[in-house]
């Protein structure tokens, strides 16, 4: 069971796709202008990542090492196309929200990265979990990015929620005459906020390391002297 | 050498097999979903049309009563489009047509509008745009913060005469229409394109209503 816990920890924090691996930035930076957008893109990506990791882990013994990358891309692109069509046909309401994001997922290299780094070498259950939690880790970071950018840029939270839950309204947090802060909405703002988030993560990690070291020293005074 | 050849051949075969299998899967999905997709595209279109024209105001099968338009400069369209005709008890009610503003803040803004048989604008909606979120996107009532009276509603019921007299403009350009300070370009683009499209359709409304269903509209050379 412990490897499942390890996979989960990796996806959510230690190997977080955005904060640590810093992969798949193109759609990330383009879409995270609001919480709802970010969360929707994150969910759609999670779904595709779990599916592509599952498919590749299941088929990995048939894929020759030399041509694995083209085969992975083929599998991911085909899966995304099928998800796109199927969702449009049978889950049309959901498609209206997530639909525009689905083609973007093909260009997100985090999907290929997880397939190559994990699913190609591990059994089906572990791989599917890895794709899923990596996607959740991505969704969490995207949502934080989205909240911050939306708040600074427009002074609102949950803008666009009326497209997800009809009848709900965005919440205007800052005064109505808040003029907006354009750079937060434009791509440079995404880079700035992401940079701060990565710095924050590194700071937390460094602090945790310091503490671990301090505890180690306290418990073994002889080693500390040496 | 022989080893290399063997590996290349087997890799190629595997690639071909994977391509065939996944292309097949995609083809099956496409075939299975096609009728549903077409139906929902139609429903979507009708929903959009209902926003610019009250469904109770006409009783014909609107989407079937279509005329095709060639690429039309006056409407800002580089490609051919469809124009739909609403009728009640056989009498002309309104024309529903597409238009586009080529001069938005970040590119083209797609519009759909309904022009009544007496030359008034029923309503206009933005169908596609890339204006700045939170700044210029109030042209789309879904993004407009003023839900009760969105910006785009000020065009409802305006007459084509305003456009023909050259007064169909935002207040900054000397017309009657409001805009949001700091985002004039988006509003001006939508306003101007709406005015041009309304004038175009109003001027040709009799000819457009008279065309047989499915016919192609040709601009008469003056």
Interface residues (C-beta under 8 A of the other chain):
Chain A: X33 X34 X62 X63 X64 X66 X67 X70 X71 X74 X75 X78 X81 X82 X85 X86 X88 X89 X90 X92 X153 X154 X156 X159 X162 X163 X169 X172 X176 X179 X180 X182 X185 X186
Chain B: X7 X10 X11 X14 X15 X18 X19 X22 X23 X25 X26 X29 X30 X32 X33 X36 X37 X40 X132 X133 X134 X135 X142 X143 X145 X147 X182
